[in-house]
């Protein structure tokens, strides 16, 4: 007999009113069958079953399950055990990324259907692949890095993790080339390799990060006969143990290190070679005649062997198939290389491997396209980029992931090969994404012994780990890939306009220096007042940071998270109010926790989140402004005028032992010989500052007239020149708030040229970028300013300041500020230097929050960031020998 729910509800109400059963509420039975949780999420990397609780009610069985439009098979795709429905990981693994409905039909009288959403995801990954021909497991290989350190093999080389710490902490997967080298891996090498992996993972765990995953590329396996003429299972395993990775894997497992991914490369050539012959094209001599079905069977058989090899441990190995994409045709069209013959049709191979892998139920995760997009010997009328994008679309539709090896064929061109390779590889990413590409895996690798010239350290420009760092910054932290140093030569075809542009604006290489190891030191200056020497001490030098600003900002939930500093502090020496008058007490007002500042329940005032980022629009008080935010979570930003924002911050002085991780501005004094000659000979120097409100010095404490009365950045710069040289330095500042470079060009004759400067500091860009001014217009305006100044004084030299960045939560953060920087760098030449504040600000923001460095929550630097402006200008004026 069935009772309606409202009857039981009324009965329960009556019982409670009568005081009956108040300690054990009456259970109300479900009237219709259903599933428990509202949704499920499947991560293709984690590969775990999804289980739903079943509330049977008056149903006794499930008659059908559909995933989207697909009917699932019991036992194969899902299982039912009493009151649990388990959707198997083997089925979910084959499904496309994104959300789909799981619809369950019950056998109750109404044949009730219950739907739950399952989301299949794979977070974007960054891989680094050590594929140089000499970077293998062979013990007789020698590697020389920077002519200083020699390593016996690449495991010993990579064990030097202090030289690639950032990459080791943030990379998802490290991949190795394992062609016919399994037997060559001695026990000593295996132990060293595993020790390296465990050491990296120990550091990652300490920082709350997941473990470093391992991939091996198994290539060149054309001698395999597993599904060919010989084909016996015994011979297959013998080959696997002796020639493939098999001999090393059990020794790795014994060390507690497992292989996560196997990338197969090479076997497909045996299928496509036969296709090439059938179509009248010349097959590769490497490829034996074999049907596509035989070759695909061989590949799947190999996957099954690797899968069986890991059957005894609780670990899933996943497979990718790697296409040397330029060597293959596509949808009937010819290949890019080898005069168009290549290995056959990658589209046909994709379809065949898809069908075979799903039938065999092997964990084929996806495909990797090894696709240098500017092959120097390429067939010129083929759009390689378009092919990659089409491949991604086809693979995604079938439930597979796509990885792209973003390398480039520019290593044999003129000029700095490492630099060209670095830039072209990142430009490949830019072009791929701008055309709609969205790969799941970004792989940083190089085939070439001369590009890059070195692997380490990661802070050396254009080293392989330095390129991997740029990949990580882009994929994981959203840094636009346009933020590149200039490229002097590229080997692929360029339009006339591009070539003309580069021929005009092609600057010499600007070398960013590596930071020195911090030297332990004690504070040398008073901490309760402004002292210029302390404020001009470069942030990238020494072991003490003076008066670094932070803001005790509450999160939306009212909590105050531990505040990151520029470095991980070893010891806090002082925490003071922004005016430096009040000193707070350690242990009462604050504490040092894991290198960060923790605000305790003392007297330090906190700033509510809604003060800076209100949820609703309101009429702002005089001297402030309310601007729209960039996301629905931050609809509004309160922009404060005057010294109010400054007063909400703290000043922290501390000791540290870790090295600076950012870019140190290049010394370009050699490009300003006339300026240095005046300084060194004691001749008067007339300096013009011409720019926007940042150039005015807006909202420095000295500009506001509040303590500690820190001067504007250009005053700090000029005062230091005055003290360090015998020259009489005069500064003329004709900057105007809210100005952009167009205004600067229009007024350059009166406000810049007529001042007859010896050195002109041109500092526009913030308002240009926020206003969406195109890069070409910004550069042309800058050139006009320079031309008009030179017309009055041909001997004038210039420092062009690449702007800092606006609040990333603001609509002013258009991305153009970052794009201006590489084009501004192109203007560097004799008589012109570029002070790269953009890169320095980006490096600071990778460690600190925007609110800690701002004077108004929008675009004006506070005392701390203004000091960095002066430090960067002074560093720019130095020579390499300084």
C-alpha atoms as one frame of an Amber mdcrd trajectory, in Angstrom:
protein
   0.000   0.000   0.000   1.341   3.439  -0.953   0.810   6.580   1.124   1.313
  10.122  -0.080   4.132  12.166   1.456   1.806  14.916   2.688  -0.051  12.310
   4.806   3.162  11.431   6.644   4.030  15.100   6.956   0.717  15.846   8.616
   1.106  12.822  10.877   4.572  13.983  11.938   3.271  17.487  12.712   0.490
  16.041  14.858   2.924  13.817  16.723   5.234  16.712  17.512   2.359  18.893
  18.715   1.333  16.100  21.056   4.863  15.681  22.378   5.227  12.223  20.855
   8.527  10.978  19.426  10.426  14.220  19.818  13.760  12.407  20.152  13.355
  10.219  17.032  11.688  12.030  14.123   9.486   9.901  11.945  11.227   8.938
   8.673   9.396   9.882   5.491   9.876   7.366   2.676  10.839   8.576  -0.777
   7.828   8.581  -3.098   9.884   8.273  -6.299  13.213   6.565  -6.978  16.223
   8.827  -7.417  20.007   9.098  -7.246  21.884  10.679  -4.360  24.449  13.350
  -5.150  23.514  16.146  -7.513  26.470  15.747  -9.871  29.768  14.011 -10.473
  33.157  15.102 -11.769  35.602  12.882 -13.627  39.232  13.932 -14.015  40.920
  12.103 -16.882  44.207  12.282 -15.026  42.900  10.910 -11.723  40.735   8.239
 -13.420  38.359   7.294 -10.623  34.940   5.678 -10.849  31.917   7.849 -10.079
  29.437   6.345  -7.632  25.862   7.497  -6.956  23.707   6.322  -4.059  20.419
   4.789  -5.270  17.159   5.629  -3.450  14.977   2.809  -4.737  11.613   3.830
  -3.238   9.104   1.509  -4.948  11.448   0.586  -7.843  13.343  -2.691  -7.889
  15.734  -2.270 -10.776  17.203   0.132 -13.329  16.047  -0.634 -16.840  18.294
   1.746 -18.823  21.092   4.271 -18.418  22.038   6.867 -21.001  25.031   9.197
 -21.064  23.803  11.969 -23.304  22.326  10.014 -26.220  24.505   6.934 -25.706
  22.999   3.826 -24.081  25.345   2.287 -21.517  25.969  -1.450 -21.141  25.737
  -2.988 -17.677  28.968  -4.613 -16.584  30.946  -2.945 -19.323  30.096   0.719
 -18.664  28.532   0.589 -15.213  27.763  -1.722 -12.297  24.977  -1.856  -9.679
  25.589  -3.207  -6.211  22.662  -3.020  -3.779  22.094   0.725  -3.343  25.093
   1.981  -5.358  25.437   2.802  -9.054  29.047   2.973 -10.279  29.854   4.522
 -13.628  33.152   2.951 -14.625  36.256   5.019 -15.233  37.025   3.018 -18.372
  33.858   4.390 -19.982  34.212   7.960 -18.724  37.813   8.071 -19.908  36.639
   7.779 -23.526  34.141  10.632 -23.303  34.748  14.180 -24.548  35.605  16.918
 -22.078  32.651  18.873 -20.769  29.340  18.176 -19.046  26.709  15.648 -20.082
  23.601  14.187 -18.458  23.532  10.710 -16.978  19.877   9.635 -17.242  18.689
   6.587 -15.263  15.340   4.925 -15.952  13.715   2.950 -13.083  11.075   0.209
 -13.314   8.527   1.817 -11.011   4.991   2.227 -12.296   5.813   5.640 -13.780
   9.113   4.438 -15.259  10.747   7.375 -13.463  13.762   9.004 -15.020  16.420
  10.719 -12.918  19.208  12.814 -14.443  22.520  13.800 -12.937  25.232  15.867
 -14.586  28.700  14.421 -14.998  31.515  16.757 -15.899  34.565  15.278 -17.603
  37.604  17.514 -17.234  41.349  17.669 -17.715  43.145  20.743 -16.426  45.587
  22.296 -18.876  49.061  20.903 -18.287  52.589  22.046 -18.992  55.204  19.428
 -19.868  58.920  19.847 -20.338  60.495  17.252 -22.596  64.254  16.696 -22.418
  64.778  15.516 -25.952  68.210  16.757 -26.980  69.960  13.831 -28.685  72.594
  13.609 -25.948  70.120  13.804 -23.050  69.568  10.104 -22.627  70.248   7.411
 -20.072  73.608   6.498 -21.597  76.338   6.807 -19.029  79.058   7.735 -21.529
  77.292  10.960 -22.545  78.730  14.222 -21.234  76.814  17.468 -20.879  78.460
  20.841 -20.370  76.355  23.695 -19.061  77.669  27.250 -19.389  81.198  25.851
 -19.712  81.248  25.377 -15.966  79.590  22.141 -14.902  79.899  18.732 -16.539
  77.406  15.945 -15.891  77.752  12.247 -16.612  74.151  11.797 -17.745  70.935
  13.761 -17.860  69.650  12.353 -14.569  72.630  13.835 -12.769  72.069  16.996
 -14.794  68.413  17.293 -13.756  69.165  16.431 -10.145  70.679  19.917  -9.893
  67.190  21.248  -9.089  68.409  24.492  -7.553  68.913  25.674 -11.124  65.329
  24.888 -12.170  63.449  25.305  -8.892  60.492  27.327 -10.259  59.979  24.890
 -13.123  60.304  21.868 -10.829  57.694  23.310  -8.477  55.141  24.276 -11.134
  55.529  21.858 -14.039  52.904  19.100 -14.334  54.851  16.468 -16.235  58.484
  15.873 -17.109  58.967  13.721 -20.172  61.961  11.711 -21.370  63.016  10.099
 -24.609  63.371   6.338 -24.137  64.138   5.000 -27.601  65.809   1.586 -27.297
  67.486   2.673 -24.060  65.627   0.587 -21.503  68.370  -2.019 -21.228  70.988
   0.744 -21.027  69.533   2.101 -17.783  71.852   0.760 -15.125  70.657   0.276
 -11.583  72.719   3.312 -10.571  71.013   5.518 -13.151  67.548   4.259 -12.172
  68.221   5.035  -8.501  69.523   8.514  -9.363  66.504   9.168 -11.545  64.088
   8.060  -8.820  65.941  10.073  -6.180  65.557  13.175  -8.359  61.814  12.587
  -8.742  61.337  11.987  -5.019  63.376  15.062  -4.063  61.261  17.267  -6.326
  58.044  15.739  -5.005  59.135  16.268  -1.415  59.538  20.003  -2.080  56.231
  20.139  -3.936  54.422  18.408  -1.085  55.853  20.938   1.374  54.231  23.676
  -0.715  50.903  21.860  -0.963  51.373  20.906  -4.615  50.681  17.615  -6.316
  53.457  15.294  -7.333  55.521  15.656 -10.471  54.228  13.216 -13.082  56.497
  11.214 -15.371  56.148  10.494 -19.081  58.316   8.475 -21.420  58.306   8.755
 -25.171  58.879   5.352 -26.699  59.934   6.007 -30.269  61.765   4.363 -33.103
  60.262   0.941 -32.416  59.976  -0.155 -36.016  61.698  -3.451 -35.244  58.804
  -4.610 -33.084  57.175  -7.784 -34.378  54.388  -8.216 -31.847  51.592  -8.302
 -34.425  53.734  -8.868 -37.484  55.466 -11.818 -39.054  56.811 -13.470 -35.890
  54.144 -12.311 -33.529  54.544 -14.767 -30.636  53.683 -13.452 -27.195  57.019
 -14.659 -25.817  58.940 -12.724 -28.458  56.827  -9.664 -27.760  57.688  -9.686
 -24.068  61.340 -10.352 -24.814  61.418  -7.288 -27.068  59.547  -5.260 -24.455
  62.059  -6.188 -21.736  65.236  -5.755 -23.777  64.573  -2.883 -26.143  61.740
  -0.815 -24.707  61.202   0.805 -21.311  60.177  -2.499 -19.758  63.549  -3.305
 -18.208  63.556  -0.081 -16.198  59.930   0.023 -15.056  60.063  -2.686 -12.343
  63.190  -1.085 -10.867  61.417   2.284 -10.823  58.420   0.711  -9.098  60.746
  -0.761  -6.494  61.900   2.803  -5.766  58.296   4.023  -5.485  58.330   5.933
  -8.781  55.724   5.192 -11.426  55.365   6.153 -15.046  52.147   8.115 -15.637
  52.188   8.475 -19.412  53.619   6.530 -22.320  53.811   8.441 -25.600  54.091
   6.116 -28.585  55.978   7.465 -31.574  57.099   5.594 -34.659  54.977   2.478
 -35.008  52.287   4.254 -36.992  54.843   4.763 -39.750  54.421   1.105 -40.645
  50.766   1.684 -41.401  51.175   4.908 -43.292  54.130   3.666 -45.298  51.837
   1.152 -46.951  49.252   3.866 -47.558  51.894   5.992 -49.259  52.791   3.119
 -51.580  49.132   2.491 -52.375  48.630   6.115 -53.410  51.647   6.151 -55.698
  53.789   8.177 -53.321  57.268   7.153 -52.270  57.137   5.399 -48.890  59.801
   6.026 -46.309  62.519   3.334 -46.503  62.068   2.861 -42.737  58.538   1.538
 -43.169  57.992  -2.137 -43.920  54.967  -3.005 -45.999  52.153  -3.629 -43.534
  48.422  -3.085 -43.669  46.944  -0.340 -41.569  44.938  -2.924 -39.622  48.120
  -4.833 -38.755  49.947  -1.722 -37.664  47.049  -0.461 -35.522  46.801  -3.914
 -33.949  50.516  -3.687 -33.140  50.095  -0.333 -31.400  47.104  -1.479 -29.340
  48.962  -4.674 -28.436  51.826  -2.587 -27.081  49.391  -0.548 -24.979  47.937
  -3.735 -23.550  51.421  -4.945 -22.578  52.205  -1.727 -20.717  48.778  -1.851
 -19.097  49.376  -5.413 -17.897  52.770  -4.401 -16.571  51.093  -2.055 -14.112
  48.272  -4.403 -13.187  49.984  -5.314  -9.895  50.088  -1.774  -8.511  47.398
   0.767  -7.707  48.484   3.077 -10.497  47.039   3.835 -13.901  49.310   4.385
 -16.853  47.818   6.472 -19.673  48.795   6.530 -23.329  49.192   9.215 -25.946
  49.987   8.705 -29.581  52.502  11.138 -31.012  52.323  12.276 -34.616  55.358
  13.905 -36.206  52.648  15.946 -37.787  54.482  17.654 -40.656  55.490  14.211
 -41.943  51.864  13.166 -42.501  49.187  14.070 -44.969  45.800  15.263 -43.796
  42.362  14.354 -45.194  43.812  13.352 -48.553  46.182  16.318 -48.876  49.936
  15.829 -49.049  52.419  15.986 -46.203  54.324  19.133 -45.364  57.836  17.674
 -45.766  59.620  15.166 -47.992  58.267  16.796 -51.152  54.759  16.082 -49.968
  55.101  12.281 -49.797  55.524  11.767 -46.074  54.113   8.820 -44.163  50.492
   8.898 -45.284  47.264  10.373 -43.913  47.069  11.295 -40.218  43.288  11.660
 -40.367  42.817   8.045 -41.488  45.202   6.863 -38.769  43.307   8.877 -36.141
  40.001   7.230 -37.060  41.493   3.729 -37.156  43.333   4.073 -33.845  40.228
   5.560 -32.216  38.104   2.564 -33.171  40.737  -0.018 -32.199  41.544   1.571
 -28.831  37.890   1.789 -27.810  37.281  -1.813 -28.835  40.284  -2.982 -26.803
  39.383  -0.594 -23.951  42.947   0.612 -23.494  43.432   3.989 -21.764  44.333
   6.023 -24.834  44.171   9.543 -23.405  44.864  11.489 -26.551  47.297  12.610
 -29.198  50.401  14.760 -29.243  51.260  16.784 -32.332  54.967  17.304 -32.726
  54.463  20.185 -35.095  57.086  22.828 -35.740  54.961  25.302 -37.620  57.692
  26.892 -39.685  59.610  23.981 -41.191  62.375  25.462 -43.299  62.029  22.735
 -45.932  58.237  22.786 -45.907  55.861  22.659 -48.834  54.974  26.327 -48.935
  51.266  26.200 -49.806  50.230  24.101 -46.789  48.804  25.803 -43.705  50.341
  23.716 -40.908  48.644  25.754 -38.191  45.223  25.121 -39.722  45.947  21.386
 -39.804  46.804  21.383 -36.100  43.555  23.186 -35.297  41.526  20.750 -37.419
  43.226  17.806 -35.726  42.331  19.196 -32.299  38.687  19.548 -33.358  38.551
  15.971 -34.672  40.268  14.480 -31.607  38.128  16.452 -29.140  34.926  15.297
 -30.812  35.986  11.683 -30.174  36.791  12.239 -26.494  40.564  12.619 -26.795
  42.912  15.285 -25.536  45.362  17.162 -27.718  48.881  18.120 -26.788  51.052
  20.392 -28.880  54.840  20.396 -28.916  55.392  24.122 -29.285  58.836  24.074
 -30.811  60.157  25.799 -33.890  62.533  25.216 -36.791  64.438  28.496 -36.444
  67.585  27.074 -34.877  69.628  27.265 -38.061  68.894  30.880 -38.880  71.229
  33.808 -38.485  71.616  35.650 -35.235  71.075  34.373 -31.720  69.666  30.874
 -32.274  68.561  30.351 -28.680  66.792  33.689 -28.634  65.049  33.069 -31.948
  63.953  29.606 -30.862  62.562  30.996 -27.599  60.574  33.753 -29.268  59.276
  31.714 -32.182  58.112  28.916 -29.856  56.058  31.396 -27.818  54.785  33.066
 -30.982  53.568  29.611 -32.053  51.432  29.504 -28.882  50.138  32.995 -29.568
  49.160  32.157 -33.156  47.577  28.834 -32.171  45.430  30.345 -29.420  44.433
  33.414 -31.419  43.064  31.085 -34.107  40.891  29.250 -31.588  43.218  26.489
 -30.438  42.847  25.256 -26.886  45.227  22.351 -26.276  45.074  20.286 -23.117
  48.835  19.898 -22.949  51.535  22.481 -23.718  54.866  20.734 -24.281  58.139
  22.643 -24.101  60.907  20.815 -25.925  63.695  21.199 -28.450  65.212  18.709
 -30.855  68.151  20.925 -31.604  71.651  20.924 -30.075  72.179  24.647 -30.685
  68.763  26.003 -29.780  68.640  26.500 -26.927  72.342  26.424 -26.251  71.817
  25.568 -22.574  69.174  23.950 -20.382  70.010  25.667 -17.102  69.607  27.793
 -15.131  65.964  28.755 -15.511  66.741  32.446 -14.979  69.198  32.556 -17.876
  67.386  34.090 -20.851  66.497  31.575 -23.555  67.639  28.442 -21.675  65.245
  25.506 -22.098  64.059  25.775 -18.489  63.660  29.536 -19.009  61.333  28.756
 -21.912  59.464  26.256 -19.738  59.076  29.019 -17.148  57.405  31.200 -19.792
  55.055  28.299 -20.647  54.115  27.933 -16.973  53.558  31.668 -16.513  51.196
  31.703 -19.492  49.239  28.476 -18.971  48.969  28.542 -15.175  49.069  32.245
 -14.332  47.603  33.861 -17.441  50.635  35.887 -18.521  50.046  36.942 -22.153
  52.526  35.321 -24.512  53.078  38.610 -26.345  55.388  39.647 -23.500  58.476
  38.608 -25.442  61.849  40.144 -26.118  62.181  41.106 -29.793  63.038  38.618
 -32.520  65.765  39.695 -34.923  65.409  36.899 -37.469  62.770  34.291 -38.275
  63.093  31.816 -41.102  59.465  31.521 -42.117  57.840  33.844 -44.606  56.887
  37.281 -43.288  54.758  39.927 -44.909  56.463  43.008 -46.354  54.988  45.182
 -43.598  56.325  42.881 -40.891  59.772  42.802 -42.431  59.772  46.578 -42.820
  58.668  46.967 -39.201  61.459  44.730 -37.946  64.061  46.345 -40.187  63.245
  49.743 -38.661  62.730  48.655 -35.078  65.307  45.900 -34.581  67.199  46.432
 -31.368  70.319  44.746 -30.014  69.850  41.934 -27.509  68.999  43.284 -24.061
  70.548  40.881 -21.571  68.632  40.481 -18.310  71.167  39.750 -15.605  70.923
  36.785 -13.265  70.372  37.626  -9.603  73.229  37.066  -7.208  72.914  34.840
  -4.162  71.666  37.029  -1.260  74.322  37.968   1.248  73.325  37.760   4.900
  73.296  41.267   6.341  72.012  43.306   9.218  69.853  46.439   8.772  72.110
  49.432   8.093  69.528  52.232   8.163  66.972  53.586  10.646  63.547  51.983
  10.286  61.397  54.820  11.615  61.909  57.354   8.811  62.509  57.761   5.093
  66.188  57.212   4.217  66.991  57.536   0.510  69.871  55.023   0.586  67.559
  52.350   2.010  64.771  53.149  -0.439  67.121  53.024  -3.441  68.692  49.706
  -2.443  67.623  47.500  -5.412  64.999  44.915  -4.520  67.062  42.272  -6.368
  70.148  42.755  -4.173  71.123  41.919  -0.604  69.425  40.081   2.209  67.309
  42.864   3.781  64.202  44.497   2.320  63.352  47.897   3.791  59.826  49.222
   4.285  58.051  46.876   1.887  54.360  47.756   1.728  51.489  45.357   2.419
  47.766  45.796   3.056  45.883  43.789   5.723  42.966  43.181   3.351  40.080
  41.011   4.465  38.752  38.388   2.087  35.043  38.362   1.166  34.434  35.965
   4.084  36.082  38.369   6.553  39.302  36.393   7.008  42.767  37.858   6.553
  45.054  35.432   4.792  48.774  35.301   5.479  50.274  38.130   3.443  52.963
  37.218   0.874  56.100  39.306   0.715  58.496  39.774  -2.185  60.696  37.115
  -0.581  60.048  34.388   1.944  61.088  36.189   5.116  63.514  34.482   7.507
  63.108  37.142  10.194  60.843  40.169  10.464  62.735  43.162  11.822  59.901
  45.681  11.925  56.231  46.133  11.075  55.094  49.732  11.136  52.206  51.900
  10.063  52.646  53.456   6.636  53.796  56.763   8.131  56.463  54.768  10.067
  55.388  56.373  13.366  53.816  53.348  15.016  55.625  50.028  15.451  53.572
  46.881  15.981  54.530  44.047  18.327  55.485  40.579  17.079  53.469  37.851
  18.758  50.717  40.309  19.649  49.912  42.124  16.418  51.598  39.885  13.890
  53.560  36.679  13.396  55.891  35.184  10.782  54.454  31.969   9.319  56.178
  30.117   6.448  57.855  33.300   5.254  54.614  35.326   5.227  53.155  37.975
   7.507  50.192  36.854   9.603  47.995  39.553  11.141  46.910  38.538  14.647
  44.079  39.860  16.783  46.011  42.910  17.936  45.644  46.539  16.967  46.506
  46.394  13.258  43.484  47.801  11.402  42.042  45.607   8.676  40.566  46.749
   5.390  37.177  45.164   4.577  36.956  43.594   1.125  33.796  45.526   0.302
  35.625  48.801   0.919  37.804  48.221  -2.139  35.453  45.976  -4.095  31.843
  46.906  -3.245  29.114  44.589  -4.440  26.796  47.398  -5.552  27.179  50.810
  -7.129  26.906  53.878  -4.887  27.737  57.554  -5.081  31.415  57.796  -4.204
  32.652  60.498  -1.780  34.649  63.477  -3.077  38.219  62.529  -4.003  37.332
  58.948  -4.876  35.823  57.161  -7.839  33.799  54.017  -8.449  34.740  52.102
 -11.592  33.286  48.902 -13.069  35.093  45.661 -12.349  36.083  43.006 -14.841
  34.134  40.021 -13.488  30.761  39.280 -11.916  32.582  38.460  -8.656  34.104
  41.964  -8.617  31.479  44.237 -10.185  32.978  47.481  -8.821  36.321  48.912
  -7.723  36.679  51.852  -5.387  39.509  54.088  -6.570  40.834  56.229  -3.744
  42.450  59.629  -4.130  45.008  61.410  -1.977  46.785  59.513   0.796  43.880
  57.373   2.026  45.041  54.179   0.320  48.581  54.801   1.578  47.293  55.114
   5.152  45.687  51.676   5.001  49.002  49.923   4.340  51.846  48.664   6.527
  55.623  48.862   6.077  57.558  45.650   6.698  61.332  45.324   7.022  62.728
  41.788   7.037  65.698  39.525   6.328  65.654  36.772   3.701  68.017  34.176
   2.235  66.287  33.210  -1.023  67.378  34.756  -4.317  65.378  37.148  -6.453
  63.394  35.163  -9.037  62.529  37.971 -11.440  64.291  39.732 -14.296  66.940
  42.278 -13.400  66.722  45.203 -15.825  69.568  45.215 -18.374  72.274  47.837
 -17.990  72.159  50.090 -21.050  74.470  52.934 -20.074  76.616  52.063 -23.071
  73.732  53.209 -25.273  73.686  56.623 -23.530  77.313  57.745 -23.892  76.577
  61.488 -23.975  74.593  61.373 -20.742  77.282  59.375 -18.942  79.998  61.651
 -20.301  78.261  64.716 -18.787  77.858  62.968 -15.449  81.414  61.678 -15.308
  83.004  64.979 -16.343  80.876  67.081 -14.009  79.047  68.910 -16.808  75.483
  70.063 -16.041  72.779  67.563 -17.008  69.277  68.686 -17.888  66.706  65.880
 -17.467  63.166  66.079 -18.837  60.380  63.852 -17.455  57.429  63.760 -19.843
  54.479  61.468 -19.314  51.226  60.821 -17.472  50.127  60.979 -13.818  52.575
  58.230 -12.845  55.351  60.427 -14.260  53.919  63.326 -12.247  54.535  61.217
  -9.136  50.866  61.149  -8.178  50.027  59.752  -4.743  53.542  59.183  -3.462
  53.503  60.158   0.193  55.722  63.161  -0.628  53.333  64.225  -3.392  50.436
  63.943  -0.908  52.373  65.790   1.805  52.113  63.008   4.415  54.799  61.067
   6.258  57.210  59.562   5.518  57.248  62.115   2.665  58.914  59.815   0.158
  59.829  61.842  -2.952  58.413  60.972  -6.379  60.391  58.368  -8.310  61.976
  60.883 -10.702  63.172  62.954  -7.724  64.748  59.856  -6.153  66.432  59.148
  -9.481  67.776  62.684  -9.905  68.875  63.017  -6.269  70.913  59.823  -6.532
  72.610  61.014  -9.738  73.365  64.327  -8.038  74.997  62.595  -5.052  77.011
  60.063  -7.033  78.414  62.413  -9.658  79.819  65.928  -9.564  77.349  67.008
 -12.221  74.624  69.559 -11.486  71.417  67.627 -12.334  68.331  69.694 -13.138
  64.944  68.016 -13.564  62.070  69.529 -15.554  58.778  67.645 -15.283  56.089
  68.653 -17.780  53.936  65.544 -17.305  50.152  65.837 -17.018  47.710  63.524
 -15.290  45.356  61.452 -17.463  47.571  62.069 -20.521  48.276  59.467 -23.200
  50.974  59.276 -25.859  48.740  60.996 -28.447  48.527  64.063 -26.216  52.270
  63.767 -25.688  52.936  63.824 -29.442  50.633  66.814 -29.999  52.299  68.880
 -27.246  55.858  67.633 -27.648  57.108  70.809 -29.327  56.131  73.106 -26.440
  56.369  70.802 -23.422  59.315  68.613 -24.422  61.436  69.999 -27.273  61.447
  73.569 -26.011  62.899  72.396 -22.679  66.170  71.488 -24.478  66.892  68.391
 -22.384  70.124  66.393 -22.477  68.223  63.293 -21.332  64.478  62.865 -21.912
  62.596  60.275 -19.835  59.419  59.475 -21.812  56.834  57.692 -19.649  53.466
  57.188 -21.311  51.553  53.940 -21.690  49.230  53.433 -18.731  46.384  55.526
 -20.136  47.106  54.327 -23.678  46.695  50.705 -22.655  43.596  51.373 -20.541
  42.066  53.271 -23.460  42.752  50.468 -25.939  45.190  52.475 -28.078  46.684
  50.186 -30.717  50.337  49.258 -30.389  51.347  50.800 -33.708  49.753  54.117
 -32.693  51.481  54.107 -29.303  54.871  53.428 -30.924  54.379  56.085 -33.618
  53.402  58.655 -30.977  56.579  57.828 -29.050  58.639  58.239 -32.225  57.001
  61.617 -32.882  57.916  62.836 -29.390  61.518  61.752 -29.872  61.722  63.321
 -33.346  60.438  66.677 -32.136  62.877  66.760 -29.219  65.786  65.828 -31.490
  64.781  68.557 -33.945  65.613  71.107 -31.210  68.524  69.206 -29.679  70.090
  66.472 -31.883  72.326  65.410 -28.987  69.443  64.505 -26.676  69.326  60.906
 -25.484  66.237  59.064 -24.289  65.040  56.609 -21.677  61.663  55.122 -22.654
  59.739  53.747 -19.674  57.636  50.632 -20.236  54.675  51.197 -17.926  53.579
  49.289 -14.867  50.223  47.485 -14.954  46.730  48.452 -13.745  44.608  46.479
 -11.292  43.912  43.148 -13.047  40.343  43.196 -11.658  39.645  46.465 -13.464
  38.358  46.954 -16.993  41.476  49.073 -17.485  43.446  45.819 -17.623  42.994
  45.416 -21.367  46.194  43.440 -21.953  47.635  46.175 -24.157  50.081  47.400
 -21.524  51.885  44.075 -21.785  51.842  44.161 -25.607  53.480  47.601 -25.715
  56.596  46.375 -23.939  58.175  44.157 -26.661  57.572  46.807 -29.321  59.033
  49.534 -27.108  62.106  47.344 -26.621  62.591  47.404 -30.387  63.315  51.120
 -30.193  66.408  50.539 -28.046  69.550  51.566 -29.950  72.448  53.989 -29.621
  71.010  57.019 -27.863  67.850  55.215 -26.689  67.450  52.923 -23.660  64.305
  51.241 -22.355  63.532  51.044 -18.626  61.502  47.841 -18.420  59.095  48.495
 -15.534  56.505  46.188 -17.134  58.592  43.059 -16.580  59.662  44.117 -13.092
  56.058  44.822 -12.071  54.975  41.463 -13.468  57.688  39.748 -11.439  56.591
  41.597  -8.301  52.944  40.666  -8.893  53.926  37.019  -9.215  54.937  37.215
  -5.529  52.791  40.027  -4.111  49.200  41.202  -4.433  48.293  44.266  -6.479
  46.756  46.046  -3.466  50.107  45.857  -1.638  51.864  47.967  -4.290  49.150
  50.442  -5.267  48.437  53.998  -4.132  44.844  54.129  -5.380  43.657  50.559
  -6.203  43.834  51.418  -9.890  47.082  52.435 -11.558  49.251  54.692  -9.368
  52.292  53.150  -7.659  52.664  53.585  -3.919  55.936  54.505  -2.208  57.299
  50.966  -2.537  56.621  50.593  -6.271  57.696  54.196  -6.953  61.045  53.360
  -5.351  61.360  50.461  -7.791  60.807  52.914 -10.683  63.856  54.868  -9.500
  65.878  51.674  -8.971  65.097  50.473 -12.517  66.064  53.830 -14.069  69.338
  53.908 -12.164  70.094  50.313 -13.196  69.286  51.172 -16.819  71.806  54.025
 -16.769  74.589  51.796 -15.507  77.049  50.080 -17.827  77.924  46.408 -17.853
  81.243  47.229 -16.195  79.649  49.297 -13.397
